[in-house]
Amino acid sequence: MAILYTAHASATGGRTGNAKSDDGRLEVTLSTPKELGGDGGAGTNPEQMFAAGYSACFLGAMKFVAGQQKLKLSEETQVAADVGIGPRDDGTGFGIAVTLNITVPGLDKADAQALVEKAHVVCPYSHATRGNIPVTLNVK
């Protein structure tokens, strides 16, 4: 895929996005931060909205899974999404490439990895990118 547009956004401690559970998936209400060039929604570039939505959705998915497993996530937990949008190499339209950088303080590495794997299942954005997302996991 040849990347034409890129964007970066992050969500920390659950302040961006409100997650609700319904049939194992999440519904996310997104408020776009002004730092991303948004005005709360209108006039925001689509790649910025997608990056902000992905980071908020994935953090919400992690909180949902942590709640099910009785794990407490630190308010310093962070999900940063780097999003690239461009034409697919096979000429079948546009594609989305996402890389996530996730910081989970206070959990051991095995618990954090299991949490991230389960969050991929419930985050609708993971389904949009077919779950093929490189993840960098930082555990403090």
BASE-915219 format. One record per residue (C-alpha): residue in one letter; x, z, y. Coordinates in pm, whole numbers, plus 50000, padded with zeros to 5 digits. Example, Ala and Ser with C-alpha at 12.3 -4.5 7.8 and 13.67 -1.06 7.14 Angstrom:
REM residues 2
("A"; (51230; 50780; 49550)) ("S"; (51367; 50714; 49894)) 
//
This chain:
REM residues 140
("M"; (50000; 50000; 50000)) ("A"; (50129; 49912; 50346)) ("I"; (50049; 50206; 50574)) ("L"; (49905; 50099; 50910)) ("Y"; (49783; 50433; 51046)) ("T"; (49905; 50786; 50986)) ("A"; (49777; 51126; 51089)) ("H"; (49867; 51490; 51030)) ("A"; (49640; 51794; 51042)) ("S"; (49640; 52143; 50903)) ("A"; (49395; 52426; 50841)) ("T"; (49510; 52788; 50828)) ("G"; (49324; 53091; 50701)) ("G"; (48989; 52922; 50685)) ("R"; (48931; 52890; 51060)) ("T"; (48864; 52514; 51035)) ("G"; (48570; 52431; 50813)) ("N"; (48290; 52620; 50645)) ("A"; (48267; 52583; 50267)) ("K"; (47946; 52626; 50065)) ("S"; (47923; 52604; 49688)) ("D"; (47669; 52372; 49531)) ("D"; (47698; 52249; 49171)) ("G"; (48072; 52322; 49169)) ("R"; (48152; 52106; 49473)) ("L"; (48195; 52194; 49838)) ("E"; (48017; 52093; 50155)) ("V"; (48244; 52121; 50457)) ("T"; (48134; 52147; 50818)) ("L"; (48427; 52024; 51025)) ("S"; (48517; 52100; 51382)) ("T"; (48802; 51878; 51501)) ("P"; (49070; 52061; 51700)) ("K"; (49144; 51923; 52046)) ("E"; (49515; 51912; 51954)) ("L"; (49432; 51625; 51719)) ("G"; (49292; 51417; 52003)) ("G"; (48936; 51517; 51926)) ("D"; (48666; 51659; 52146)) ("G"; (48493; 51845; 51867)) ("G"; (48398; 51528; 51681)) ("A"; (48314; 51233; 51907)) ("G"; (48596; 51002; 52010)) ("T"; (48835; 51112; 51737)) ("N"; (49040; 50853; 51547)) ("P"; (48915; 50810; 51187)) ("E"; (49256; 50888; 51035)) ("Q"; (49274; 51210; 51239)) ("M"; (48926; 51307; 51124)) ("F"; (49020; 51235; 50763)) ("A"; (49341; 51442; 50789)) ("A"; (49154; 51731; 50952)) ("G"; (48872; 51704; 50699)) ("Y"; (49109; 51692; 50403)) ("S"; (49305; 51998; 50511)) ("A"; (48986; 52196; 50586)) ("C"; (48815; 52084; 50265)) ("F"; (49113; 52164; 50045)) ("L"; (49155; 52508; 50204)) ("G"; (48783; 52567; 50147)) ("A"; (48819; 52456; 49785)) ("M"; (49110; 52697; 49737)) ("K"; (48905; 52983; 49885)) ("F"; (48611; 52893; 49659)) ("V"; (48828; 52894; 49346)) ("A"; (49009; 53213; 49455)) ("G"; (48671; 53384; 49498)) ("Q"; (48566; 53283; 49148)) ("Q"; (48892; 53420; 49008)) ("K"; (48879; 53739; 49218)) ("L"; (49202; 53644; 49399)) ("K"; (49242; 53726; 49766)) ("L"; (49404; 53457; 49981)) ("S"; (49606; 53562; 50282)) ("E"; (49487; 53454; 50629)) ("E"; (49828; 53283; 50651)) ("T"; (49739; 53043; 50369)) ("Q"; (49780; 52690; 50506)) ("V"; (49697; 52337; 50395)) ("A"; (49858; 52052; 50590)) ("A"; (49746; 51696; 50518)) ("D"; (49947; 51383; 50596)) ("V"; (49718; 51081; 50568)) ("G"; (49810; 50714; 50562)) ("I"; (49551; 50436; 50577)) ("G"; (49630; 50072; 50507)) ("P"; (49555; 49762; 50302)) ("R"; (49596; 49786; 49926)) ("D"; (49874; 49580; 49772)) ("D"; (49626; 49402; 49544)) ("G"; (49420; 49277; 49843)) ("T"; (49104; 49467; 49743)) ("G"; (49051; 49634; 50081)) ("F"; (49189; 49948; 50239)) ("G"; (49326; 50254; 50067)) ("I"; (49407; 50612; 50158)) ("A"; (49734; 50788; 50075)) ("V"; (49746; 51165; 50117)) ("T"; (50025; 51420; 50084)) ("L"; (49941; 51791; 50098)) ("N"; (50181; 52068; 50198)) ("I"; (50028; 52398; 50087)) ("T"; (50160; 52744; 50174)) ("V"; (50017; 53036; 49977)) ("P"; (50172; 53373; 50071)) ("G"; (50121; 53670; 49841)) ("L"; (50058; 53489; 49509)) ("D"; (50308; 53423; 49234)) ("K"; (50393; 53057; 49173)) ("A"; (50194; 53023; 48848)) ("D"; (49873; 53162; 49007)) ("A"; (49922; 52941; 49314)) ("Q"; (49972; 52627; 49099)) ("A"; (49662; 52704; 48891)) ("L"; (49463; 52758; 49212)) ("V"; (49572; 52421; 49356)) ("E"; (49491; 52237; 49030)) ("K"; (49139; 52382; 49021)) ("A"; (49087; 52313; 49393)) ("H"; (49144; 51941; 49323)) ("V"; (48838; 51948; 49097)) ("V"; (48596; 52088; 49357)) ("C"; (48726; 51923; 49679)) ("P"; (48523; 51604; 49749)) ("Y"; (48818; 51454; 49940)) ("S"; (49024; 51466; 49620)) ("H"; (48762; 51245; 49458)) ("A"; (48785; 50998; 49750)) ("T"; (49157; 50957; 49684)) ("R"; (49109; 50959; 49305)) ("G"; (49297; 51289; 49283)) ("N"; (49631; 51110; 49308)) ("I"; (49782; 51339; 49571)) ("P"; (50142; 51457; 49588)) ("V"; (50150; 51831; 49661)) ("T"; (50432; 52044; 49795)) ("L"; (50354; 52408; 49714)) ("N"; (50529; 52686; 49906)) ("V"; (50489; 53040; 49774)) ("K"; (50616; 53328; 49987)) 
//
